[in-house]
């Protein structure tokens, strides 16, 4: 799940001329194997006036016998109060097998009408034996007090180098959020689709059917500091396995 995107959408009202810090620790338990893993991420994004923001990101992953790193940069441009663009570039180590060795992300968010914010996200993920192009289309719907509904559809192509071939992949689902402004929020989500396996288990040329669901919540310690906990269960039919993940996120804004 793209929880960083969810964080961007949900905190879109952050005060300008500020610095946003994001710290995430992600624990993975593979239910049918005696395996666990961790992923840690730290990022900072600074607003340079009303129009421009820049940021840096670092990720460290431990899974199986793999220890992987990547670093990234972020550039955001607010065209108007309604339209925002963002570009991200990540560069991983040459021997990465789960994290992409190179990743480009282009995003656009548009406030189309009160309570309706569509967004579009393009990803180019380059792994050791797989290249994945993804296009996410979603809509943030806030038509009822204290509720946000986010349906999302992802479609893409996975090109596998060994053996050579290109296959369609997809994912669709919905997120429902109940919140009290600057106090707390609680959410549930469910997704299913078909994904390339390399970003899941490393060097692998499989396409796997996925079904996932989860829940979580956030608590505001102050207007500028909140923590979030997310629980996620994903079933991978072709891998004959299930992943249980627990994620702890921390968001901090310095005005």
TAUR-V937891 format. One record per helix or strand of 3 or more residues. SS is the DSSP state (alpha for helix, beta for strand). FROM is the first residue (numbers start at 1). TO is the last residue. If there is no record, write none. Layout:
SS;FROM;TO, SS;FROM;TO
//
This chain:
alpha;3;10, beta;19;30, beta;35;48, beta;52;63, beta;66;78, beta;83;92, beta;102;113, beta;116;126, beta;130;144, beta;147;161, beta;164;180, beta;184;196, alpha;198;201, beta;207;222, beta;225;236, beta;241;254
//
